[in-house]
Amino acid sequence: MINKMVVANLAHRPTRSIVTVSAIALEVAMILLVVAVFYGYLTGSRESQLGVGADLMVMPPGSSALAGMSGAPISVKVGEVLRRIPHVTVAAPVIWAFSQKPLEIVYGIDLATFDNLPPRFHYFSGGPFQGPKDVIVDDYFASMNKKSVGDTIEVLNNPFRICGIVPHGKGGRKFLPLSTMQDLVSAEGRASVFYVKLDNPGNMEAVAQAIKERPGMEQYAVRSMAEYLSMMTPENLPGFNVAIEIVIGIAVVVGFLVIFQSMYTAVMERTREIGILKSIGASKAYIVNVVLRETLLLAVLGIAAGILLSLVTRRIIMYERPVQRLYWSNLWVMRATIIAIAGALAGALYPAFKAAQRDPIEALAYE
């Protein structure tokens, strides 16, 4: 009986119900889509690093776990030291440059050494660099932007000619000559990282120790790819969790305020109805129960709509921008659900208790 009354109350005021459901849906969608973008970027970075094909990474002391955040402090002469160490077959210097438009990491590479890291570049069209203003792009970027060999694109605010298109997955989506990148970021003779390939991965510990024992290399970070990838977590990235928490906080406040306003208005509109219920014996707990059930139903509908909205939006983004990696987790769906329900019920508590405190005589006299 009480459930029928709850549904009837919401159906009687369709505009208010739709607005409330929409607000909760936006709250849930905001949480899921922000998580999808942030964690997608992190997951994409992990996959890209794994695809480079190195066994070890040599980085400066105190370097960030996120590519593109440590500048280019390593002298390229370090490569000569690394190549003299037993079991090292390739030491490829790379500069990571962070680009905000679009949000990506551009690689500056010494093609001769970088291409020796398996798998070698396979060119769908075009070929290696022919000059300092050439850029190699991956197939995802070329397909999404309808670009082909010979076209000019902007990279780090400078025009470059596409000289080759390669499969995605080996580091970045755009590759510039190392010398060109050094000029662009004012890092002549330096690199961000050395990717090291060994004759046998089983020699990683011995090689890492040998690198540390070389004079001048004691403070360098020498990590296996597995170790480096394990560092790429939200806890190790400055501001990552804070940004997500801020967005979730804003979403919760929005949901709380909308529910509070909606249920408070509903209580005021139904003052006489509440008086009738209390005059025929409805307890305070019964009145609170009715209001909270209405809120819970609105929250469930809003959560379902929010999940559907985020899935549709995610699909559209992936269709329009196949280069964009988007994360999806049932755990975060559950978290968003709990957050939305908790926020909605919190927003309905005061209106519910206010309704329960109504004097039946005053409520019946209310016009």
Helices and strands as residue ranges (DSSP letters): H 2-12, H 14-51, E 56-59, E 74-75, H 78-83, E 88-100, E 103-109, H 111-114, E 125-126, E 134-138, H 139-144, E 152-155, E 158-166, E 174-177, H 178-184, E 190-191, E 193-198, G 201-203, H 204-213, E 221-224, H 225-231, G 234-236, H 240-269, H 271-279, H 284-320, H 330-356, H 360-365
